[in-house]
Amino acid sequence: MAKGQQAVNNTPGFILWSMRLAFVAIAVMTLLSGLLPLQTVPRNWAGPDLLFCLALAWSVRRPEYVPIWLLATVFLLADFILSRPPGLAAALILVACGNMQSRARPLHVAGFMTEWLRAAVLIVAVAVFYRTVLAILLVPTPPLGLHATQVIGTALAYPIVVMISALLFGIRMATPGELDNIGQRP
């Protein structure tokens, strides 16, 4: 590799945009894989919302990789692809991710178990508000048991998503005094 090419690949802007592109690629793959008809018989359980887990994990670890405008775009696209009411789940997930971003430093100091508990509480809160708004608007909702299995599965999948993000993409909490990829303190 040429010396000039290596310098371009190590610039903060290149890393920032490549990680944002990686998030979008993972989101699209997750959404499209969820649409594949792998089973023709209806199941009694729903799988975890891995995209929501990924957004929460990246929001608390490297918020510069998942700015609000990117999350809004991805989750609005998810609402359209998954035939959900446009904007409702996206707005609730944006609030949850913003909450995780604003609490990144205290969660880093408190440890992973506190972070996981915070993520689980936000996952449950998003589900409760989502069902409540749908009920108020008289929109048909999925069965409560099915929705509950998805919420529990999402909360349990959070540590796995965090571990995979750290191992494959190097997404970890910033240490005190460390500069992020855009040259600012996280």
C-alpha positions in Angstrom: 0.0 0.0 0.0 1.3 3.4 -0.9 2.3 5.8 1.9 -0.4 8.4 0.8 -3.1 5.7 0.8 -2.2 4.6 4.3 -2.4 8.2 5.6 -5.9 8.6 4.1 -7.1 5.4 5.7 -6.0 6.5 9.2 -7.6 10.0 9.1 -10.3 10.5 11.7 -12.9 11.4 9.0 -12.3 8.2 7.1 -12.7 6.1 10.2 -15.8 8.0 11.3 -17.6 7.6 7.9 -16.5 4.0 7.5 -18.0 3.1 10.9 -21.2 5.0 10.0 -21.3 3.1 6.7 -20.7 -0.2 8.6 -23.6 0.6 10.9 -25.9 1.2 7.9 -24.7 -2.0 6.2 -25.3 -4.0 9.4 -28.8 -2.4 9.8 -29.7 -3.2 6.2 -28.5 -6.8 6.5 -30.4 -7.3 9.8 -33.6 -5.9 8.3 -33.4 -7.9 5.1 -32.5 -11.1 6.9 -35.5 -10.7 9.1 -37.7 -10.7 6.0 -36.4 -14.0 4.8 -39.1 -16.8 5.0 -37.1 -19.4 6.9 -40.1 -21.0 8.4 -43.7 -21.3 7.1 -45.3 -22.3 10.3 -46.0 -19.4 12.7 -43.9 -19.4 15.9 -45.0 -18.8 19.4 -42.1 -16.5 20.1 -40.4 -13.6 18.5 -36.7 -13.1 18.1 -34.8 -10.2 19.6 -34.6 -6.8 17.9 -30.9 -6.9 17.1 -30.9 -3.5 15.4 -32.3 -1.8 18.5 -29.5 -3.6 20.6 -26.9 -2.5 18.2 -28.1 1.1 18.2 -28.1 1.2 22.0 -24.7 -0.4 22.3 -23.0 1.9 19.8 -24.9 5.0 21.2 -23.3 4.5 24.6 -19.9 3.4 23.4 -19.2 5.6 20.4 -22.0 8.1 19.9 -20.1 9.8 17.1 -20.6 6.7 14.9 -24.4 6.8 15.3 -25.6 10.5 15.2 -29.3 11.1 15.7 -29.8 11.9 12.0 -28.4 8.5 11.0 -30.4 6.6 13.6 -33.6 8.5 12.5 -33.0 7.5 8.9 -32.2 3.9 9.6 -35.2 3.3 12.0 -37.6 5.2 9.8 -36.5 2.9 7.0 -37.0 -0.1 9.4 -40.5 1.1 10.1 -41.3 1.1 6.4 -39.7 -2.3 5.7 -41.3 -4.0 8.7 -44.7 -2.4 8.0 -44.9 -0.6 11.4 -46.6 2.7 11.8 -44.1 5.1 10.3 -42.1 7.1 12.8 -43.5 5.7 16.0 -40.9 3.1 16.8 -38.3 5.3 15.3 -39.1 8.2 17.6 -39.2 6.0 20.7 -35.9 4.3 19.8 -34.3 7.7 19.2 -35.3 8.8 22.6 -33.8 5.6 24.1 -30.6 6.0 22.2 -30.3 9.7 23.1 -30.8 8.7 26.8 -28.0 6.2 26.5 -25.7 8.8 24.8 -26.4 11.3 27.6 -25.6 8.8 30.3 -22.4 7.3 28.6 -19.9 8.6 31.1 -21.8 7.6 34.3 -22.5 4.2 32.8 -18.8 3.8 32.0 -17.9 4.5 35.6 -20.7 2.3 37.0 -19.8 -0.8 35.0 -21.4 -3.1 32.5 -24.1 -4.5 34.7 -25.5 -1.0 35.3 -25.3 -0.3 31.5 -27.1 -3.6 30.8 -29.8 -2.8 33.4 -30.2 0.7 31.9 -30.5 -0.8 28.4 -33.1 -3.4 29.6 -35.2 -0.7 31.2 -35.1 1.4 28.0 -36.1 -1.7 25.9 -39.1 -2.4 28.2 -40.0 1.3 28.3 -40.0 1.6 24.5 -42.2 -1.6 24.2 -44.7 -0.3 26.8 -45.0 3.1 25.2 -45.2 1.6 21.7 -48.1 -0.7 22.8 -49.8 2.1 24.7 -49.8 4.5 21.7 -51.0 1.7 19.4 -53.8 0.9 21.8 -54.8 4.5 22.2 -55.0 4.9 18.4 -56.9 1.6 18.1 -54.2 0.1 15.9 -54.1 -3.7 16.1 -51.2 -4.9 18.2 -49.3 -8.2 18.2 -50.3 -10.6 21.0 -48.8 -9.6 24.3 -47.0 -12.9 24.7 -45.3 -12.6 21.4 -44.2 -9.0 22.1 -43.0 -10.0 25.6 -40.7 -12.7 24.2 -39.2 -10.1 21.8 -38.6 -7.7 24.6 -37.0 -10.3 26.9 -35.0 -11.6 24.0 -33.8 -8.1 23.1 -32.7 -7.4 26.7 -30.9 -10.8 26.9 -29.2 -10.2 23.5 -27.7 -6.9 24.5 -24.5 -8.3 26.1 -23.9 -10.5 23.1 -24.3 -7.6 20.7 -21.9 -5.5 22.8 -19.4 -8.3 22.8 -19.6 -8.8 19.0 -19.4 -5.1 18.4 -16.2 -5.0 20.5 -14.6 -8.0 18.9 -15.4 -7.3 15.3 -15.6 -3.5 15.1 -13.5 -2.4 18.1 -16.5 -0.5 19.6 -15.7 0.1 23.2 -16.2 2.7 25.8 -13.9 5.7 25.6 -11.5 6.0 28.5 -11.2 9.3 30.4 -8.9 11.7 28.5 -9.2 9.8 25.2 -10.1 11.7 22.1 -12.8 10.3 19.9 -12.4 9.9 16.1 -13.3 13.5 15.4 -10.8 14.9 17.9 -13.1 15.7 20.8 -13.5 14.3 24.3 -16.4 11.8 24.4 
